């Protein structure tokens, strides 16, 4: 029996428990964060001001090479919460519910509920307004509170009214892309979510059943709205702004994307490079929103301690995917590149042998479900397409999986519908763009992170890389079932 399981159970047992009473299992605090690349001080970002998540990392593990299965909200969240990859969930977009393809799947919170946990979700857990009633012990609670400051709300209201008067699509109205209102934290939606999480934690004190509390924060998702005090943490002149808007050299024309989501916002050019002063404000806004979110996480972690749960609660914090901040002209997510597929992941478990030491092991978001089940002593979930990385909590340097897989759909009149399948090894990123009708591969990308960490040039066409390309092609074809961690 691994040390985490033994110590987790021991921490939860009581001296006066009856001989027939099993020890209480550890609680789970499951924190989902929208659009969070590893912009955390504890993950090595020199610009980020994230003291609260850093404190969590000091008693846990930062996963420096954690990859989502598709870099957009609903496919990533559906994959993580079912433990299945997008080709199994059939969720590649923002409008498909995973139960259409998997009507009987047992989700991560549902698995905990079926094993005696009180499962409560608040904020953005599944994508947008989607819910999954079987996952929860009580109805899921959507985020409330404004997503704008006063100026942003007025502009948004005016733009909606104008669109309606012109009989235009009101759903396309976005408003200001960034805003620094002089308001209190709980005047915005993530502040409301933190307040509600505090109330739920207080209500669980003294309850016999352990809890699985899922708390979903929206920031740093666009628009980058955070109280002014979080903007003031940063000197914008010292924040990184991309030097070039040119796509990676020799990349297929359909592989990058140039910020379609961002382009819907007010005063952002519909095409072409984003002006450098605007880009700097966007980068500033992203980091300010990260720090605002971090403060709300800190409030929840403080409440966990104040209510007496800190020593017997597993905490996992994850960003649903990464985010481009103007690199190669790309903004937002929606790609197979490193900055879109690599996301934040921090985990702390009672009794883990090693704390405050990050791991560079390759892990995937489909691994989170079986990991939480193992750490909490639950039965191994059926049908999951990932592997528990619980051993890394005790030994961050343990040899681990050879690759991480991601994918993203594309298409054009010339190519027809495509699916780009990516593998990330310790050194390389390889992407194979396949026709979705199964008739072949139309393009390949290869990036050597040893010599090209920014993925500036696709070297798949270089004859010198033939052996590497052949090896990566075989690893991609072998799939996740052959990508097992060493015993």
TAGI-V722822 format. One record per residue. N is the residue number from 1. PSI is psi in whole degrees, -180 to 180 (* if undefined). NEAR is the number of other C-alpha atoms within 12 Angstrom. D_FIRST is the distance of its C-alpha to the first C-alpha in Angstrom with 2 decimals. Layout:
<<N;PSI;NEAR;D_FIRST> <N;PSI;NEAR;D_FIRST>>
This chain:
<<1;129;12;0.00> <2;154;22;3.76> <3;-38;25;6.54> <4;-45;35;8.44> <5;-44;34;6.86> <6;-49;26;6.77> <7;-34;28;10.12> <8;-45;33;11.51> <9;-42;31;11.37> <10;-39;22;12.75> <11;-28;27;15.43> <12;-13;31;16.56> <13;158;22;16.89> <14;150;16;20.38> <15;-31;11;21.83> <16;15;9;24.24> <17;144;13;22.10> <18;157;10;22.95> <19;-29;10;20.83> <20;-7;7;20.73> <21;121;14;19.87> <22;152;16;16.41> <23;144;27;15.25> <24;136;30;16.81> <25;157;41;14.92> <26;149;44;15.80> <27;168;48;19.16> <28;127;45;20.02> <29;114;44;23.17> <30;105;44;24.10> <31;115;43;27.14> <32;135;44;29.27> <33;130;46;32.15> <34;131;45;35.08> <35;32;48;36.31> <36;100;50;34.18> <37;176;44;34.13> <38;52;44;32.26> <39;62;41;35.15> <40;141;39;33.06> <41;-40;29;33.65> <42;-17;33;29.95> <43;10;37;30.06> <44;5;24;33.01> <45;115;20;35.94> <46;-12;17;38.61> <47;-25;28;40.61> <48;139;38;38.12> <49;94;34;38.19> <50;62;34;34.79> <51;-29;26;33.92> <52;-42;29;31.67> <53;-31;45;29.37> <54;-37;37;29.42> <55;-38;29;28.10> <56;-44;40;25.18> <57;-31;35;24.55> <58;-20;23;24.75> <59;20;31;21.56> <60;-144;38;19.86> <61;133;45;20.43> <62;129;42;23.63> <63;103;42;23.49> <64;-11;33;26.85> <65;65;39;26.97> <66;133;48;25.96> <67;135;48;28.27> <68;166;58;29.40> <69;-20;56;30.45> <70;130;50;34.02> <71;66;49;35.71> <72;154;43;37.21> <73;-64;44;36.00> <74;-46;38;35.74> <75;-41;42;34.44> <76;-48;51;31.74> <77;-40;47;30.66> <78;-39;49;30.90> <79;-49;47;28.71> <80;-44;46;25.98> <81;-15;48;26.05> <82;-16;45;26.03> <83;18;43;23.76> <84;153;42;26.77> <85;161;39;29.18> <86;-33;40;32.84> <87;-15;31;34.11> <88;-40;26;32.02> <89;-25;36;32.79> <90;25;27;36.39> <91;105;35;36.55> <92;-1;34;38.53> <93;-168;25;40.75> <94;8;23;40.99> <95;-4;19;42.45> <96;129;23;40.15> <97;140;29;37.47> <98;-23;38;34.38> <99;-7;26;34.86> <100;-43;16;38.06> <101;-29;19;36.16> <102;70;24;32.93> <103;-27;16;34.18> <104;11;17;31.12> <105;144;29;28.35> <106;114;31;25.60> <107;171;40;25.41> <108;-56;47;22.60> <109;-31;46;23.92> <110;-38;33;24.85> <111;-41;35;21.32> <112;-41;41;20.30> <113;-42;30;23.49> <114;-15;24;22.81> <115;32;26;19.50> <116;9;26;21.27> <117;150;32;21.91> <118;114;34;25.36> <119;119;38;26.12> <120;129;40;29.09> <121;134;42;30.60> <122;137;40;33.38> <123;-165;39;35.20> <124;105;37;34.88> <125;-69;42;31.70> <126;169;45;33.19> <127;135;36;36.34> <128;-129;27;39.41> <129;5;20;40.43> <130;145;24;38.17> <131;172;29;35.90> <132;94;33;33.56> <133;-38;21;33.93> <134;-15;25;31.02> <135;-22;33;28.64> <136;151;32;29.54> <137;-30;27;29.81> <138;161;23;33.12> <139;136;17;35.53> <140;145;28;34.62> <141;117;31;36.86> <142;155;29;38.68> <143;138;33;39.54> <144;173;24;42.83> <145;158;22;45.18> <146;151;27;47.38> <147;5;40;46.37> <148;159;33;49.56> <149;-178;32;51.50> <150;-46;23;55.10> <151;-43;22;56.72> <152;-39;28;54.23> <153;-41;26;54.52> <154;-47;18;58.31> <155;-44;23;58.34> <156;-45;28;55.85> <157;-43;20;58.01> <158;-42;20;61.17> <159;-38;26;59.79> <160;-44;22;58.61> <161;-41;18;62.06> <162;-43;16;63.76> <163;-42;19;61.69> <164;-43;16;62.48> <165;-34;12;66.17> <166;6;11;66.20> <167;40;11;64.33> <168;170;14;61.53> <169;106;16;57.82> <170;-26;20;56.58> <171;-15;16;52.93> <172;-6;19;53.57> <173;128;28;54.51> <174;-32;32;51.99> <175;-155;35;53.93> <176;139;35;53.26> <177;-20;40;50.48> <178;154;41;49.83> <179;144;35;50.90> <180;69;35;50.50> <181;147;29;51.66> <182;75;21;52.09> <183;164;23;49.98> <184;160;21;47.13> <185;-44;34;43.55> <186;10;27;43.47> <187;-11;25;46.76> <188;168;37;44.79> <189;-37;37;42.22> <190;-28;47;39.02> <191;-40;38;40.17> <192;-44;33;40.48> <193;-44;40;36.95> <194;-43;41;35.58> <195;-43;32;37.74> <196;-39;34;36.44> <197;-38;39;32.78> <198;-40;30;33.65> <199;-41;21;35.22> <200;-43;30;32.24> <201;-42;40;29.85> <202;-37;22;32.35> <203;-19;19;32.56> <204;-9;26;28.83> <205;129;22;28.89> <206;-4;13;28.45> <207;146;17;27.27> <208;-39;22;24.62> <209;142;25;23.08> <210;161;32;21.06> <211;150;43;23.00> <212;100;43;22.86> <213;115;47;25.92> <214;124;45;27.31> <215;121;46;30.08> <216;117;48;32.28> <217;143;49;34.69> <218;-39;47;37.68> <219;142;43;38.72> <220;34;42;39.22> <221;147;44;40.53> <222;148;38;44.30> <223;150;40;46.52> <224;82;42;45.48> <225;122;47;46.41> <226;146;49;45.12> <227;146;36;46.89> <228;-33;25;49.21> <229;-24;22;47.33> <230;-31;34;44.54> <231;-38;32;47.16> <232;-11;21;48.56> <233;-18;26;45.37> <234;143;28;46.39> <235;109;20;49.42> <236;-27;23;50.09> <237;-20;15;51.92> <238;-1;16;48.72> <239;148;27;46.61> <240;132;25;46.29> <241;132;29;48.63> <242;139;27;48.68> <243;-24;20;51.63> <244;146;21;52.23> <245;9;28;52.18> <246;137;23;52.54> <247;165;29;49.89> <248;136;29;47.99> <249;133;24;50.56> <250;15;23;50.79> <251;149;30;48.25> <252;144;28;49.20> <253;-26;23;51.29> <254;-7;31;48.99> <255;-46;37;45.74> <256;169;39;46.26> <257;154;38;47.18> <258;34;33;49.25> <259;42;32;48.15> <260;-39;23;49.46> <261;-45;28;47.52> <262;-36;39;48.96> <263;-16;28;52.46> <264;-11;24;52.86> <265;159;27;52.96> <266;134;24;56.24> <267;18;19;58.01> <268;127;29;55.56> <269;141;21;57.58> <270;-29;17;57.04> <271;168;19;56.99> <272;178;20;57.09> <273;145;26;55.54> <274;129;33;54.52> <275;146;22;56.85> <276;-37;23;55.30> <277;-36;17;55.97> <278;-41;25;54.32> <279;-41;36;51.36> <280;-39;26;50.96> <281;-36;35;51.03> <282;-44;40;48.39> <283;-44;41;46.09> <284;-46;39;46.85> <285;-38;41;46.15> <286;-49;48;42.79> <287;-37;47;41.58> <288;-41;43;43.13> <289;-36;53;41.32> <290;-46;48;37.98> <291;-35;41;38.68> <292;-47;47;39.75> <293;-43;51;36.52> <294;-40;41;34.56> <295;-36;33;36.46> <296;-39;41;35.51> <297;-41;44;31.81> <298;-39;28;32.34> <299;-41;30;33.89> <300;-42;42;30.94> <301;-37;39;28.44> <302;-42;25;30.81> <303;-36;27;30.93> <304;-42;34;27.15> <305;-44;20;27.37> <306;-32;16;30.56> <307;1;23;29.18> <308;19;20;26.21> <309;-10;31;23.50> <310;-36;30;22.73> <311;-10;29;19.80> <312;39;36;17.82> <313;128;42;18.90> <314;129;49;17.61> <315;128;44;20.81> <316;131;42;21.72> <317;130;47;25.31> <318;145;46;26.85> <319;139;46;30.41> <320;-17;51;31.25> <321;179;47;32.96> <322;-162;41;34.99> <323;132;44;38.69> <324;136;44;41.75> <325;52;41;44.06> <326;-4;37;47.14> <327;130;34;45.85> <328;27;32;48.12> <329;3;30;49.77> <330;140;38;46.65> <331;155;39;45.59> <332;-143;40;42.86> <333;-126;42;40.25> <334;32;43;41.02> <335;176;38;40.54> <336;10;48;38.24> <337;165;53;38.71> <338;-47;48;36.16> <339;-19;37;37.25> <340;-35;42;36.91> <341;-24;45;33.62> <342;130;45;31.60> <343;169;44;30.55> <344;140;45;28.90> <345;121;47;25.15> <346;136;47;23.39> <347;140;46;19.97> <348;130;49;18.47> <349;138;47;15.17> <350;130;39;14.51> <351;2;31;12.46> <352;143;32;12.72> <353;-32;26;13.36> <354;129;29;16.68> <355;161;27;19.39> <356;19;27;22.99> <357;119;30;22.63> <358;164;33;23.49> <359;143;35;22.31> <360;10;29;24.85> <361;144;33;22.55> <362;119;40;24.15> <363;159;48;22.49> <364;157;50;24.14> <365;-25;52;24.48> <366;-13;43;23.38> <367;-16;41;19.90> <368;-43;44;19.71> <369;-58;43;19.33> <370;-28;37;16.21> <371;-49;40;14.71> <372;-39;46;15.44> <373;-44;39;14.14> <374;-47;33;10.62> <375;-33;43;10.73> <376;4;45;12.15> <377;25;31;9.91> <378;160;28;13.00> <379;148;19;13.77> <380;127;26;14.48> <381;146;34;18.17> <382;141;21;20.78> <383;2;23;23.16> <384;151;32;21.95> <385;35;35;23.37> <386;-179;39;20.95> <387;140;38;17.51> <388;130;32;14.70> <389;22;39;15.18> <390;-37;42;12.12> <391;-26;34;11.52> <392;-20;40;15.02> <393;-30;42;14.31> <394;-24;29;12.66> <395;86;26;15.17> <396;-21;30;18.32> <397;5;19;20.10> <398;135;21;17.78> <399;141;21;20.07> <400;-157;29;19.92> <401;152;33;22.12> <402;-32;31;25.75> <403;162;37;27.50> <404;142;48;27.60> <405;141;50;29.98> <406;167;47;32.51> <407;158;41;35.73> <408;135;42;38.90> <409;148;38;41.97> <410;-178;32;45.47> <411;156;24;48.87> <412;171;16;52.57> <413;-33;9;55.83> <414;-39;12;55.80> <415;-23;23;52.29> <416;-175;21;51.52> <417;133;23;48.00> <418;159;29;45.33> <419;125;36;41.59> <420;120;40;40.37> <421;125;44;37.00> <422;143;43;35.46> <423;137;49;32.85> <424;119;42;31.76> <425;-176;35;30.63> <426;-35;26;30.16> <427;-35;25;33.94> <428;155;35;35.64> <429;124;43;36.20> <430;133;44;37.76> <431;132;42;39.25> <432;118;40;40.85> <433;109;38;43.31> <434;145;29;43.68> <435;136;23;46.20> <436;-11;22;44.56> <437;4;15;46.77> <438;13;13;45.03> <439;5;14;48.15> <440;178;18;46.88> <441;132;22;45.88> <442;-20;29;48.45> <443;157;27;47.06> <444;149;34;44.38> <445;141;42;43.16> <446;126;45;41.53> <447;129;39;40.79> <448;103;27;39.85> <449;-13;22;37.89> <450;-38;13;38.43> <451;-13;15;42.17> <452;68;19;42.41> <453;-18;20;39.70> <454;5;25;41.93> <455;53;31;42.35> <456;-25;27;46.11> <457;128;26;46.97> <458;117;33;45.93> <459;21;30;46.14> <460;-27;30;45.39> <461;-3;21;49.02> <462;127;18;49.08> <463;-30;11;49.63> <464;-16;11;47.60> <465;11;21;44.44> <466;-44;15;44.83> <467;-44;14;42.04> <468;-44;24;39.57> <469;-42;29;40.80> <470;-42;19;40.35> <471;-44;20;36.74> <472;-34;35;35.90> <473;-41;30;37.80> <474;-40;19;35.64> <475;-39;31;32.39> <476;-42;32;33.75> <477;-33;21;34.88> <478;-35;17;31.54> <479;-179;24;29.88> <480;-29;31;26.39> <481;-25;21;25.04> <482;3;20;25.69> <483;53;27;24.23> <484;144;25;20.59> <485;153;26;18.36> <486;150;16;17.68> <487;*;12;14.51>>
